Amino acid sequence: MKKTLVFFLGTVCLSSCEIDYYNGDERIVVEGIVVSNNEPLSYAKIEVFPSWNTPKNGIIAQIDNYEDNYYYHESGSGSAIAVIRADKNGKVSLSFPRSTETNVYKIRVSSYNAVKTYGYISEYNSANYYANLGTLNF
């Protein structure tokens, strides 16, 4: 009976495993400030998503979602790989695991019912796994 139970649990565990798309040992650090009408946007929600787009330069600016080749996990979810809130001064400081599938990321900022997306964090504006967003105007 115990052998059957162990075999069953092992089979269930193995069948529910998914491919890991992130290298947990390498993290990208991102810092910046979010403002609205030249005032800090306190406690705005910040989400990071991988992207398939190939940026042409290092400018991080607002993008329209329809322009973005959105990265989806094979399960069909478009889940954020990192989520935090800006502090009371609008400051953003977070780190997230580097994807093994892409090296381009976008930031989605939301406050109340408003949402804006900014792109792209890439090799053009990051060095040694660090990217400075500067000031994002919401």
N, C-alpha and C positions, 0 to 999 in steps of 0.2 A: 504493500500500500504506500509506504513512504517513497519507494523508488518511482512509482507511478506519479505521485504528487510532485516530486522534484522534476521529473521529466516534463510534466504538464506545465509547471511554472516556468521552466527554462524555455520551453517552446513559445509560450505567450510572451515572455520578455524579449526574445529574439525577433519575433514577428512584429513587434511594435516599434522596433528601432528604426530611426531615420538616418539618412546621411547627414553628417555634420559639415556644414558649409563654412564654419568659422574656425580660425586658428586661435584658440583661447589664450595662447601665450603672447601673442602680439596684439596690442591694443593701440588704437588711435585716440589721441587726446585732442579735444576741441574746446576752444574758449572763445567768448565773444560777448556782445551786449545786444539786447533787443530793446528797441525804443519805438514809441508811437507818439507822433506829434512832438518830437524832440524830448519826450519824457520817458524815463525807464518804464518798460512794460513788466510790472511786477507779477511774478508767479505764472507767467505764460508757460504752456505745455510745449516741450521741445521733444521731437521724435526724429530718429535717424533711420533712413532706409537705404539699402544698397540700390544702385542704379546701373543700367546697362549703357547709358548715354556716354559718348566720348566728348568731353568738354574741349573747346578750342583754346581756352585760356584759363587763367587762374582767378578770374573774377567770380565772386560769389554774389549772385543777384537773384531777385525773385524770378521764378519760372512758372509757367502754366503747366498743370499736370498733363494736359494732352500732348505737350511737347516731350514729355519724359518717357523713355522706354522703361517702364516700371519693372522692377525685379520681383518675380514671384517665386516662392519656394515650390517645389514640385507638388506639394500638397494643395497648392492653389491659394495659400494665404499670403497676404501682403503685409505681414506683421513687421512692426518696427523692431530694429535690433537694439535700440536703446531709447529710453523714455525718462525724462526728468522734468523738473520745473525750474524756471529761472528764479533767482532770488529776488528779494524785495527791490533791489536796484537794477533789475533786468539782466544781471550777469548770468552767463551760461558757462558752465565748466563740467565736462563729462568725458568719459572714455568709453569706447566700444570695441568689441573684438574685430580684428581685420578679417574680411571675407576672403575665402580662398577662390571664390568665383569671379569677383570683380574688385577693382580698386577705386571705384567711384561711388560717392554717397550723396544723398540729398537730405536737407533738414526741413521738417514741417513744423511750423509754429502755429499754435492755436490759443486764442484767448476768447472766452465766452463762445459765441457762435461764429467768429471769424477765423479763417484758416488761410495761411499763405505758405508757399513752398519755395525754398531757396536752394540753389545748386551752383556749382557742384564742388564737393570736397574731392580733390584728386591729387595726382602727382604734381600738378602745376602750382598748387598752393599749400602743400604740406611738405615738411622735411622731418626726418627722424620720427615719423609717426605723430607729428604735431601739426595742427591746423588752427590758425587764428581766423575766426569769422569776421572780425572787425565789428562794425555796428550794422545790425540788420534793422532796416526801417520797416515797421509793421503797419 
